[in-house]
């Protein structure tokens, strides 16, 4: 798809897929949960938007690179 209103060669983003993973553990009474996650596990670079300004300046925005973390929760 195009990321700008104009069909510039650098503003074309082909079809893509990303892989997000998560693993959840919950205590038997569900009061405690721990979740580990990885978003964009394949570290795929995806252009989300682009623009051209005066004097030939161009910019592009990309989605987040691979990131991961752990979330813990207590339900009361």
N, C-alpha and C positions, 0 to 999 in steps of 0.2 A: 504494500500500500504506500501511498505518498504521505510524507510527513509534513509537507508544505503545500501551499496552494499552487505553486509553480512546479513543473516536473523537472527539477534539477537532478543531475545524475547522482549527487550525494544524498538526496533526500528520499531514496527508494529503500523500503524495508521489505525484504522477502518474508514469506510465511515462516513462522517459528513456533517452537514449543519450549516450555521451560518445565523443570522438574522440581517440585516442592515436596519435602518429606517431613513427617513428624511421627513421634512415638510418645504415647501417653501412658503413664502409670497412675492408677488411682488406688488409694487405700480401700480395704473392704467396706468401710463405712462412708466412703467418698468424701471424707473431710479434708484429706490431703491429696493433691495431685501434683505431678511433676511431668512436664512436657519438654522434650528435646526436639529441635527443629532445624532444618536446613532449607533455605529458600534459594531458588535458582542454583540448584546443586551442580548443574553442568557449567555454570559460570558463562552462560550465553549472553553476548552483548546484543541488546535490542534497542534500536533507535525509536524513541517515543515521539519526538517532534524535532523539527528543524525550521530555520528561518534565515532569510537573507536580508541584510541591512544595506544602507547606502555605502558607497565606495567598495562594494564587493565583499563586505564582511559577512561571514556565514557562521552560524552556530547550530549545534545539535544537542539534544538532551537524550540521555540513555537511561534505561531502567537500572535498578540496583544490581550490583554484582552479587556474587554468592555471599550469603551471610548466614550465620547460625547462632543458636543460643539455647538457653534453658529457661523455662518459666516454672515457677512454683506457686501454688495457691493453697490457701486454707479457707475452707468454707465453714462458717459458724451460724 
